Each structure stands twice: as C-alpha cells, then as structure tokens.
Amino acid sequence: MTTTNNDISAGVVHDVPEDLRQTLEAFAEALAVWEDLTPLARNEWICWTISVKQPATRREHVERVRTELKEGMRRPCCWYGCIHRTDKAVSPSVHYVLNKRAKKSV
C-alpha cells in the first residue's frame, strides 16, 4: 500500500481516511511533510487518528496531524504503535498498554 486516491501516500497497513485526506489537501505545507514521511510513519499517524472512539476526539487528532507535521513532528507523540500490523509481533510494551486499557474499561 503506497498511494491512495488523489495520489496521497498511505501507510503500510492503513489507507488515508477521508477526513485526514481533506485536511492534507487543504494545507500544502502539511501535505509536503506527509509525503516526505516513511510509509511506516504515515501508518502511525493514520492509526493514531482512526483509533479513537469519539467524533470530537477524531477531529482533534486530524487537526493535530496537520499542526504537528507543520511543527516538524514525524510520528505521533506517546503513541504505542499500530496494533493492526501483521508483519511483526506486538511488543511487550504495547501488550502492557492494551492490558491496562482493557482493565479500565471493565
């Protein structure tokens, strides 16, 4: 997976969702940084954006992608990583975070 419609590059697992696509298309500076990222880094941003539950939080994440790319960030801060990848095992630290989250939601 390297590109999606309109030639915006995707991640290694995830395609660019429409809301993020629209934001990137509207801000050329963010799009230029996006295209300079590795597919794995783009994947992390996409997964970080789509993994939230609330629509308001999703909008905040999309906006943060734009602003943080502009600020020079190459990956989402404090993100434990995409759990959707099948090309590598989930790390022990990710297992810890996911187990901790599961216990909170019970």
SERO-4910 file (N, C-alpha, C, O; in steps of 0.05 Angstrom, whole numbers):
BEGIN
 pado doro    nc1    nc2    nc3   cac1   cac2   cac3    cc1    cc2    cc3    oc1    oc2    oc3
  Met    A     17    -24      0      0      0      0     18     25      0     31     31     20
  Thr    A     19     39    -22     36     63    -22     21     88    -28     28    109    -18
  Thr    A      1     87    -45    -15    110    -51    -45    103    -50    -52     80    -52
  Thr    A    -61    124    -46    -89    121    -46   -100    140    -67    -84    153    -82
  Asn    A   -126    142    -69   -137    161    -89   -126    189    -86   -118    196    -64
  Asn    A   -125    203   -107   -114    231   -108    -84    231   -102    -74    253    -96
  Asp    A    -70    209   -103    -41    208   -100    -31    218    -74     -9    229    -72
  Ile    A    -46    214    -52    -35    219    -25    -26    193    -15    -41    173    -14
  Ser    A     -1    192     -7     11    166      2     -2    156     27     -8    171     46
  Ala    A     -5    130     28    -17    116     51      4    105     69     28    110     65
  Gly    A     -4     89     89     14     76    107     19     47     98     10     39     76
  Val    A     32     32    115     38      4    108     13    -14    111     12    -35     98
  Val    A     -5     -6    128    -30    -22    132    -54     -5    126    -74    -15    115
  His    A    -54     20    133    -78     37    131    -78     55    107    -57     66     99
  Asp    A   -101     59     95   -106     79     75   -111    105     90   -118    106    113
  Val    A   -109    127     75   -114    154     87   -145    157     89   -158    157     68
  Pro    A   -156    161    113   -185    166    115   -192    193    103   -176    211    101
  Glu    A   -217    195     95   -227    218     81   -223    244     96   -215    264     84
  Asp    A   -228    245    122   -225    270    137   -196    279    138   -190    303    137
  Leu    A   -178    260    141   -149    267    141   -140    275    113   -124    294    110
  Arg    A   -150    262     93   -144    268     65   -152    297     59   -137    312     48
  Gln    A   -176    305     67   -186    332     62   -168    353     76   -162    374     65
  Thr    A   -160    347    100   -142    365    115   -116    368    101   -105    390     98
  Leu    A   -104    345     93    -78    346     80    -80    361     53    -62    377     46
  Glu    A   -102    357     38   -105    370     13   -109    400     16   -101    416     -1
  Ala    A   -120    408     39   -125    437     44   -101    452     53   -100    477     52
  Phe    A    -80    437     63    -57    450     74    -32    439     60    -22    418     68
  Ala    A    -22    453     41      0    444     24     25    438     41     40    419     35
  Glu    A     30    454     61     54    450     77     53    424     92     73    409     94
  Ala    A     30    418    103     26    392    117     28    369     97     40    348    104
  Leu    A     17    372     74     18    351     54     47    346     45     54    323     41
  Ala    A     62    367     42     90    363     34    106    347     55    122    330     48
  Val    A    101    353     80    115    338    102    104    309    102    120    291    104
  Trp    A     78    306     98     66    279     97     79    262     76     86    239     81
  Glu    A     83    273     53     95    258     31    125    252     36    136    234     23
  Asp    A    137    267     53    165    262     60    169    240     81    191    231     86
  Leu    A    147    233     95    148    212    116    151    184    103    145    180     80
  Thr    A    161    166    119    162    138    110    134    126    111    117    137    126
  Pro    A    129    105     96    103     92     98     96     84    127     73     85    135
  Leu    A    116     75    142    111     67    170    103     91    187     84     88    203
  Ala    A    116    113    183    108    137    199     80    146    191     65    154    209
  Arg    A     74    146    165     47    154    157     26    135    169      5    143    178
  Asn    A     33    109    170     15     89    182     10     96    211    -13     93    220
  Glu    A     30    104    226     27    111    254      8    134    257    -10    133    274
  Trp    A     11    155    241     -7    178    242    -36    169    236    -55    177    250
  Ile    A    -40    153    215    -67    145    208    -79    128    230   -102    133    238
  Cys    A    -65    109    240    -75     91    261    -82    108    286   -103    103    299
  Trp    A    -64    126    293    -69    143    316    -95    159    312   -110    164    331
  Thr    A   -100    168    288   -124    184    282   -149    167    283   -169    176    294
  Ile    A   -149    143    272   -173    127    270   -179    110    294   -201     99    296
  Ser    A   -161    108    313   -164     91    336   -180    103    359   -185     90    379
  Val    A   -189    127    356   -205    140    378   -234    134    374   -243    126    352
  Lys    A   -250    136    395   -278    129    394   -297    153    389   -316    150    374
  Gln    A   -291    175    400   -309    198    398   -303    215    373   -280    220    367
  Pro    A   -324    224    359   -321    241    336   -305    267    342   -289    276    326
  Ala    A   -310    278    365   -296    303    372   -266    298    376   -249    314    367
  Thr    A   -259    275    388   -231    268    391   -218    263    364   -195    270    359
  Arg    A   -233    250    346   -223    245    319   -216    271    305   -195    273    293
  Arg    A   -235    290    307   -230    317    294   -205    329    306   -189    341    292
  Glu    A   -201    327    332   -177    338    345   -152    324    335   -132    338    330
  His    A   -153    298    332   -130    284    322   -123    292    293   -100    295    287
  Val    A   -143    295    277   -138    303    249   -125    331    249   -106    335    234
  Glu    A   -135    349    265   -123    375    267    -95    374    278    -77    389    268
  Arg    A    -90    357    298    -63    354    308    -44    343    288    -20    350    288
  Val    A    -53    325    271    -35    315    250    -25    339    233     -1    341    228
  Arg    A    -43    356    225    -36    379    209    -16    397    224      5    404    213
  Thr    A    -23    405    249     -6    424    263     21    411    271     41    425    270
  Glu    A     21    386    279     46    374    288     64    367    264     89    369    268
  Leu    A     53    361    241     70    358    218     83    385    211    107    386    205
  Lys    A     68    406    213     78    433    208    101    440    227    120    454    220
  Glu    A     98    430    252    118    435    273    143    417    270    162    420    285
  Gly    A    142    399    252    165    382    247    164    354    260    183    339    258
  Met    A    142    347    272    139    321    284    136    300    262    121    304    243
  Arg    A    151    278    265    150    257    245    132    233    253    124    217    236
  Arg    A    125    231    278    108    210    289     91    221    311     98    241    323
  Pro    A     68    209    316     51    218    338     65    214    365     78    194    370
  Cys    A     64    234    382     76    233    408     62    213    426     37    212    426
  Cys    A     77    198    441     66    180    462     47    159    450     29    150    464
  Trp    A     51    151    426     34    131    412     48    104    415     72    102    408
  Tyr    A     34     84    424     45     58    428     48     42    403     60     21    403
  Gly    A     38     52    381     42     39    355     17     26    345     -2     20    360
  Cys    A     17     20    319     -6      8    306     -8    -21    313     11    -37    309
  Ile    A    -31    -29    323    -35    -57    330    -47    -73    307    -51    -97    309
  His    A    -51    -60    284    -63    -73    261    -42    -86    243    -50   -100    224
  Arg    A    -17    -81    248      4    -93    230      6   -122    236      7   -131    259
  Thr    A      8   -138    214     11   -166    217     39   -175    210     46   -199    211
  Asp    A     56   -156    202     83   -163    194    103   -164    218    126   -170    214
  Lys    A     93   -158    242    111   -160    265     94   -166    290     70   -160    290
  Ala    A    106   -178    310     92   -184    335     88   -159    351    103   -140    349
  Val    A     66   -159    367     61   -136    385     82   -137    407     87   -158    419
  Ser    A     94   -114    412    116   -113    431    105   -116    460     82   -111    465
  Pro    A    123   -123    479    114   -125    507    103    -99    518     84    -99    533
  Ser    A    114    -77    510    104    -51    520     76    -45    509     59    -34    524
  Val    A     70    -53    485     43    -50    474     24    -68    488      1    -60    494
  His    A     32    -93    493     15   -112    508      8    -99    535    -15   -101    544
  Tyr    A     27    -87    548     23    -75    575      1    -53    572    -17    -52    588
  Val    A      4    -35    553    -14    -13    550    -42    -24    543    -62    -14    554
  Leu    A    -44    -43    525    -70    -54    518    -83    -68    541   -108    -65    545
  Asn    A    -68    -83    557    -79    -96    580    -89    -76    601   -110    -80    613
  Lys    A    -74    -55    604    -81    -34    623   -107    -21    614   -124    -15    631
  Arg    A   -110    -15    589   -134     -3    578   -158    -22    581   -180    -13    589
  Ala    A   -154    -48    576   -176    -67    579   -186    -68    607   -210    -70    612
  Lys    A   -168    -67    627   -176    -68    655   -192    -43    663   -210    -45    679
  Lys    A   -185    -20    651   -200      5    657   -228      4    646   -247     15    658
  Ser    A   -232     -9    623   -258     -9    610   -278    -29    622   -301    -30    615
  Val    A   -268    -47    639   -285    -68    650   -300    -57    674   -316    -72    686
***
